[in-house]
Amino acid sequence: MKDKQFKNLDEQVEIFKYKGMVINDEKYAKDVLLRENYFFLSGYRHLFLQDEQKKHYLPGTTFEELYSLFLFDRQFRNIIFKNLLIVENNAKSIFSYQLSKKYGYKENDYLKPANFDMSPEKSRQVNDLIKKMKRQVRINGYQHSATMHYLNNYGYIPLWVLVKVLSFGIISEFFSILKHDDKVAISKIYNIDVESLTNYLSILANYRNVCAHEDILFENKTQRTIDNTVYHILLGIEKEDGEYKKGKNDLFALIIILRQVLTGDDVKNLILELDRIIENLRLNLHTISIDKVLDRMGFPTNWKDIANIEKRPLNEE
């Protein structure tokens, strides 16, 4: 395999042109490539290709269209990330309130292994996670004003303060090792069953990382799938071989999760913001249709209607 060699901006533009892309303004294209990176921009080429192997663009594909999809994904990622931060903050608040009320406010109290699921299959995970959390106290305790205040003045950090320095990934794992009764108490607040909430938190933490690292989001699919919900039924999502074709491990599955864990107003704002950027992309696409993008995202044509469906238990019965 040949080494990938450096290409200057003129050569990058020529590669696009060789592959059939229309470059209307070479100066503009080179300015964009300098700021955004040829490699990152090319990651959005797939919907515009005639053939994945030959890697030639559909006739008439312009540089501006490719860049529009790139910018759309950036806007989409920012909107999703903003809402994931809301979910993360809510989860930290709910978890710390419920557990502090039951187990106390000093880390030596609320981080006792006996407070968690110490079954044989979970005990090692419990001990490992407690070590992770205590390590966060040592590493970050004196770097954040809130945690530093409690350490300096009281000698301990309450859970409702400690969560400030814990990642969403740790919070997600934290829920998975709680005793069943504690999981049930928290799940009731969300009106979601324990198994679904466990799955959702893991998916949300994964998407939080995707957004934070600015990876391509709009066509991202997760390894985990969500169970069928009333939203799949009420939106009339098409099935194939008895399985829903959309809203299982794609971006619409994430929207379904957010529908359940956000407040009604937050959901409406989310849908309005997504609708605005989708309509803007629609106006900037000429070679492909917006439906091709939405299909890659897993969005049904009536995706906006999810905001009008009253929040309810997720199972189909």
C-alpha positions, 0 to 999 in steps of 0.5 A: 500500500502506497504512503499517503503524501501531503497535498497542497490546496491546489492539488486538493482542489484538483483531486475533487475535480478529477473525481467529478466535483464542480468547483465554482469558486476555487479561491473559496474552495481553498479557503474552506479546505485550509480551515476545515481540512480535506480529510474531514470534509471528504468524510461527507462525500458518500451520499454524493458518490455514484459508486463507492469503489470508483469514488466519483461524484454524481454529475453536477455535485458542487463543492458548496453542496458537500460543504453544506452537508458538513456545516449541517452536521456541525450544527446538528452536532451542536444542537444534540450536544447542548441537549445531551448536556441538559440530560447529563446535568439532570441525571447527575442531579437526580442520582445524587439527590436520591442516593444522598437521601438514602446513603448520606453525604460523605464519600465514605458513606455513599461509596460503601460497596454494600450500597451497590449490587454486590452480586458475583457478576457485578462485584468487580465492576462495583469495586472498580467504579468506586476506585474510579470515583475516588480517583476523581476526588484525588485528581479533580478535587482541588481543581474545581471551586465547588469540590475544593470548597468542600474539601478545604472547609469540611474535608469531604465532598457530597455526592451532589458536588462530586458529580460535577467532576464525573463524566457522563460515562461514569454516571451511566456505569454508576446507574448500572451497579446500583441496587435494584430498588435504587434503580427502580426509584430513579427510573420512576422519575423518568417514567422509564423501565429499569432495563430501558433506562440502563440502555439509554444512559449508555447510548446517551454517554456514547453520543456525548463522546461523539459530539465532544470529539466532533465526529461525523454524527448524522449517519452514526449508528450505535452498537446498542439498539433500543426496544420498540416503543409507542413512538414507533407505532404512532409514527407508523414507522415501516417494518421489514421482516418484522423489525422497524427499519428506523429508530432502533440504533440510528439518530432517530433512536436518539431522538426517541430517547431524548423525547423521554428524558427531556422536558416537554419544552426542551423537546419542542425547542429541540425539534424546532432547531432541528427543523430549521437546520434541515430546511436550510440544508434542503435549500442548499442541496441540488444533486441529492434530495433532503430525503436521502440525508434524512434516510441516512439519519434514520428519520421518518418523513413525519419525524417532527410529529414526535414532539406532539405525542404525549410522553407515555410508557415506552412499551407497546402494550 
